[in-house]
């Protein structure tokens, strides 16, 4: 698989997770432009909350497609594989952002001491 194809999958999944806008049926929804450009004023907490909500939706879609694949009701196994990969990559991204946020908080606390 070419690197461009992998970048396309991970970039789209990350964008959806942070925008919090996914399509419930396929996990391939469009990003809401107003949500991505105009935060609600809560900043990092709102963005992280939206990312967790998007992650939960991706994981739910992945589980649904995996169940369909196991029961034989899925026409294309690639859909289940892509959904599982999107959920995994998005989980890794959200965890990395959370860890960076905690590291930044700890660094600020060290500066105050």
Kinemage of the C-alpha trace (Angstrom):
@kinemage 1
@onewidth
@group {chain A} dominant
@subgroup {mainchain}
@vectorlist {calphas} color= white
{ca unk a 1} P 0.000 0.000 0.000
{ca unk a 2} L 1.455 3.394 -0.908
{ca unk a 3} L 2.286 5.805 1.894
{ca unk a 4} L -0.171 8.376 0.500
{ca unk a 5} L -3.050 5.959 1.034
{ca unk a 6} L -2.053 5.399 4.665
{ca unk a 7} L -1.690 9.141 5.246
{ca unk a 8} L -5.151 9.705 3.808
{ca unk a 9} L -6.757 7.215 6.187
{ca unk a 10} L -4.996 8.493 9.298
{ca unk a 11} L -5.469 12.171 8.475
{ca unk a 12} L -9.181 11.730 7.835
{ca unk a 13} L -9.674 9.718 11.013
{ca unk a 14} L -7.810 12.291 13.095
{ca unk a 15} L -9.761 15.155 11.583
{ca unk a 16} L -13.061 13.419 12.294
{ca unk a 17} L -12.081 12.593 15.859
{ca unk a 18} L -11.138 16.151 16.728
{ca unk a 19} L -14.120 17.655 14.953
{ca unk a 20} L -16.434 15.139 16.594
{ca unk a 21} L -18.391 14.698 13.362
{ca unk a 22} L -18.701 11.165 12.056
{ca unk a 23} L -21.364 9.394 10.102
{ca unk a 24} L -23.050 6.817 12.334
{ca unk a 25} L -23.604 4.368 9.505
{ca unk a 26} L -20.133 4.123 8.010
{ca unk a 27} L -17.726 6.212 10.096
{ca unk a 28} L -16.898 8.216 6.965
{ca unk a 29} L -18.802 11.431 7.692
{ca unk a 30} L -17.830 14.897 6.597
{ca unk a 31} L -16.193 17.350 8.958
{ca unk a 32} L -18.353 20.256 10.104
{ca unk a 33} L -16.452 23.376 9.019
{ca unk a 34} L -17.887 25.573 11.778
{ca unk a 35} L -16.867 23.115 14.499
{ca unk a 36} L -13.306 22.952 13.192
{ca unk a 37} L -12.835 26.708 12.807
{ca unk a 38} L -14.913 28.213 15.613
{ca unk a 39} L -14.410 26.525 18.994
{ca unk a 40} L -17.162 26.985 21.553
{ca unk a 41} L -14.853 28.913 23.885
{ca unk a 42} L -13.852 26.037 26.133
{ca unk a 43} L -10.610 25.500 24.234
{ca unk a 44} L -8.588 22.414 24.966
{ca unk a 45} L -11.203 20.740 27.175
{ca unk a 46} L -13.891 21.019 24.493
{ca unk a 47} L -11.532 19.793 21.793
{ca unk a 48} L -10.488 16.802 23.870
{ca unk a 49} L -14.117 16.073 24.735
{ca unk a 50} L -15.051 16.168 21.052
{ca unk a 51} L -12.121 13.893 20.269
{ca unk a 52} L -13.271 11.356 22.854
{ca unk a 53} L -16.832 11.503 21.500
{ca unk a 54} L -15.530 10.977 17.959
{ca unk a 55} L -13.352 8.120 19.166
{ca unk a 56} L -16.311 6.442 20.845
{ca unk a 57} L -18.300 6.728 17.614
{ca unk a 58} L -15.440 5.231 15.586
{ca unk a 59} L -15.085 2.356 18.053
{ca unk a 60} L -18.833 1.745 17.985
{ca unk a 61} L -18.808 1.648 14.177
{ca unk a 62} L -15.831 -0.689 14.248
{ca unk a 63} L -17.576 -3.083 16.643
{ca unk a 64} L -20.753 -3.031 14.569
{ca unk a 65} L -18.874 -3.840 11.361
{ca unk a 66} L -16.833 -6.542 13.113
{ca unk a 67} L -20.036 -8.152 14.355
{ca unk a 68} L -21.473 -8.048 10.834
{ca unk a 69} L -18.278 -9.628 9.503
{ca unk a 70} L -18.414 -12.447 12.040
{ca unk a 71} L -22.077 -13.191 11.362
{ca unk a 72} L -21.579 -13.066 7.594
{ca unk a 73} L -23.796 -10.026 7.017
{ca unk a 74} L -20.974 -7.816 5.722
{ca unk a 75} L -20.468 -7.581 1.970
{ca unk a 76} L -16.940 -6.158 2.038
{ca unk a 77} L -14.479 -7.151 4.796
{ca unk a 78} L -12.344 -4.126 3.919
{ca unk a 79} L -14.946 -1.871 5.543
{ca unk a 80} L -14.483 -3.625 8.886
{ca unk a 81} L -10.701 -3.549 8.576
{ca unk a 82} L -10.629 0.148 7.740
{ca unk a 83} L -13.027 0.988 10.582
{ca unk a 84} L -10.882 -0.956 13.065
{ca unk a 85} L -7.729 0.780 11.848
{ca unk a 86} L -9.362 4.207 12.062
{ca unk a 87} L -10.448 3.513 15.638
{ca unk a 88} L -6.971 2.266 16.594
{ca unk a 89} L -5.107 5.206 15.064
{ca unk a 90} L -7.541 7.695 16.570
{ca unk a 91} L -7.155 6.112 20.011
{ca unk a 92} L -3.388 6.426 19.715
{ca unk a 93} L -3.743 10.079 18.674
{ca unk a 94} L -6.092 10.976 21.522
{ca unk a 95} L -3.809 9.232 24.021
{ca unk a 96} L -0.766 11.087 22.659
{ca unk a 97} L -2.537 14.454 22.871
{ca unk a 98} L -3.672 13.661 26.406
{ca unk a 99} L -0.127 12.715 27.399
{ca unk a 100} L 1.263 15.923 25.893
{ca unk a 101} L -1.365 17.919 27.793
{ca unk a 102} L -0.427 16.242 31.074
{ca unk a 103} L 3.273 16.827 30.354
{ca unk a 104} L 2.593 20.508 29.633
{ca unk a 105} L 0.594 20.843 32.861
{ca unk a 106} L 3.395 19.208 34.870
{ca unk a 107} L 5.963 21.509 33.268
{ca unk a 108} L 3.887 24.566 34.178
{ca unk a 109} L 3.607 23.321 37.744
{ca unk a 110} L 7.393 22.881 37.933
{ca unk a 111} L 7.868 26.448 36.688
{ca unk a 112} L 5.725 27.819 39.521
{ca unk a 113} L 7.712 26.078 42.260
